[in-house]
Amino acid sequence: MPNEFGRHQRVAQFIKKELSVLIQRDFPLNEHGMITLANVDVSPDLNNATIYITSFNNKDSHEELVKEMNDQAGHFRHELSRMMTTRSVPSIRFKYDESIERAQRLTDIINSVSHRDEDESDG
């Protein structure tokens, strides 16, 4: 079983590395902002991969960017198939990773509560 976990992780890391280069090429910074691959989850059977992305300075909404990237998923899968030595290449699906925004909202809430507590103790 440890071998399967190792292979699973290697496939995910390979996809993340190679896909980041392809995305830089196909989604230029000046048009789409900075797109970052936050994580790649590959199913245990290696048939599906979910790529979590974040985006900064993006003119489009996150939903539009994800839709456009999912429209190009077949192209990315084809490009990956030319680089991978596995028998099959996982199907690719992009999702927006909201964890950074969620963490920022929580930080803002905590800061507002702590500032309010400081103001109450001063007065």
Rosetta blueprint (number, residue, H / E / L):
1 M L
2 P H
3 N H
4 E H
5 F H
6 G H
7 R H
8 H H
9 Q H
10 R H
11 V H
12 A H
13 Q H
14 F H
15 I H
16 K H
17 K H
18 E H
19 L H
20 S H
21 V H
22 L H
23 I H
24 Q H
25 R H
26 D H
27 F L
28 P L
29 L H
30 N H
31 E H
32 H H
33 G L
34 M E
35 I E
36 T E
37 L E
38 A E
39 N E
40 V E
41 D E
42 V E
43 S L
44 P L
45 D L
46 L L
47 N L
48 N E
49 A E
50 T E
51 I E
52 Y E
53 I E
54 T E
55 S E
56 F E
57 N L
58 N L
59 K L
60 D L
61 S L
62 H H
63 E H
64 E H
65 L H
66 V H
67 K H
68 E H
69 M H
70 N H
71 D H
72 Q L
73 A H
74 G H
75 H H
76 F H
77 R H
78 H H
79 E H
80 L H
81 S H
82 R H
83 M H
84 M L
85 T L
86 T L
87 R L
88 S L
89 V L
90 P L
91 S E
92 I E
93 R E
94 F E
95 K E
96 Y E
97 D L
98 E L
99 S H
100 I H
101 E H
102 R H
103 A H
104 Q H
105 R H
106 L H
107 T H
108 D H
109 I H
110 I H
111 N H
112 S H
113 V H
114 S H
115 H H
116 R H
117 D H
118 E H
119 D H
120 E H
121 S H
122 D H
123 G L
